Amino acid sequence: MSIRPISDSLWRDIERIQAQAYCDLEPESLAVLQSKWLRSPESCFVYQKADKTVGYLLAHRWHSLSPPKLYQTLPEEVSGDILFLHDLALSQEAAGEGVGSKMIEYLVALAKKADYRKIVLVSVQASERFWGKQGFQTITSESVDSAYGEEAALMVRSL
């Protein structure tokens, strides 16, 4: 099992995993997903098990606690000292194996090395408890766009 950077050949696997993982939200287009990767390729990666992609994580530089709009590509220039964790998704084959936690550990180490102050995310599909176990806390002072779903919560982890 290993974490690897995203390459062009992995997008079919990423789309497959996204379709499996999101039942309450409409999947984002390939262009939207790739815009995150193109702006911050160093913080976007996959998890592979026996050469099969079983998870992916997309994170990018951001400038505020207010999350970017869902279903929209990122602007060409993205700046800031916050790392926005846009998406962590796992295939059914990876369920219960601790893959998500390993990917978060890797991202946190990367973020600290790159001098980010915080990692911010929007928890969806009742995932707030998982994120809490990963050291994230809910922020109630900021609102989340309704496109993220009814149970969406903005969360932060200071570094």
N, C-alpha and C positions, 0 to 999 in steps of 0.2 A: 504494500500500500504506500502511495506517495502523493505529495502535492506537487503539481506542475503548473507552469505558466500556461495561459490560454494561447492556442495557436489557431490559425484559420480552419484547420481540419477538425476542430472540436465543436464547432457551432451546431452541428446536427445533433450531437449528444446533449449539448446544453439545452437546445429546444425540446428534445425528448424529455429531459428531466423536468424542465419548467412545466410542461404539459401534465406530467404525472403529479407534480407537487402542489399545483394550485387548482383547487376545486371551487373556491369561493371567489376567485378573481379571474378575470380574463387574462390570458398570457400576453405579455408585451411582445411587440414585433422584434424581429431580428435586428433591425436598424436601431431601435431604442436600446436593446441590450448591448450591442456593439459600441454605441456611443459612450457608454460607461467605460468599457475596456479601452477604447481609443484615447480617452482623456487620462486614464490612469492604469496603464497595462501592468505596472508593477504590483498593484493591489487587487488584481483579478486573477483567479486561478481555479484549477479543477483538482478533484481528488480522484485518483485512479486506484483501482483494485484489480490486480492481474490484467493490466492493460485495458481495463474497461472503466470508462468514466462513470462514477457513481455520485458525484456531487460537484457543484460549482459555487463560487463566491465572486460577486462583483462589488467592488467598493471604489469610491473616487473622492478626490479632494472636493471640499465644500466650504462655504463661507459663513453659514449660520445654522442655528438650531432648527430653523424652518426647512422642512425637507423639500427636495425638488418635486415637481409634478410627476405623477405616474403617467406612463404612456407617451412621454415626450423625450426627445433626444436632448442631451446636454448641450449647452452652448459651447462654441469652439474654445473659449477661454474660461477655465474654471480655476478659481484660486481660493485660498483660505487655509486655515490650520486645523480644520475638522476633517475627519475621514467619514464619509457617509457610506454606510454599509447598505447598498441598494438591494442585494439579494443573496441569500444563502439557500440553496435548494439541494435536496438529496433524492436519489432514486429509491425505490422501494427495497432494492437489494442492500442498501446501506442503513436501513432503519435499525435502530437499537445497537449499533456498533460503535458509537462515540465519534463518528466521523465529523459531525457538526461541531462538537467541542474541539476536536483537533484542528479544524479549519479556523475556528475563532482564535485559538492559541497562536496559530501561525500569523493571523492577521494582526493580533495585538503586538506581537514581537516586531512585525514589520512596521506598524504604526509608531511604536516607540522609537525605533531606529531612525525613522524619517521625521521625528520631532512633531508629530501631530499632538494636539492637546486633548482631543476627545474623539471617540467614535460614536456616531449618532445613527440610529436606524428607526424604521417604523415596523413594529411587530404586527403581523397580520395572521388571520386564521387561528386565533386563540393561541399564539405562540409566546405570549408575554412571560409565562412561567419559565420556558426554556431560556429565554434571554436573561431573565433574572438570575438563573443559575450560572450564567456566563459573566455576571458582574454588571449587567445593565440595570439602570433604574428608570422608572417611568417619569416623564416630564409632563406635568399637568398644565403648565403655564403656556404652552404652545399648542395650537390646533393642528389637526391632520386633515388633509383634503379627503373628502368623502370617497374619492375613487379608490382609496386604500381599503375600504370596507368598514362595516359597522364596528368591528372589534379592534380596529387599528389603534395602536398606542405609540406615541413618540417615546423613544428610550435613549439613554446616553450612558456611556462608560468613560469616565475621566482616566487619563493615562498618567 
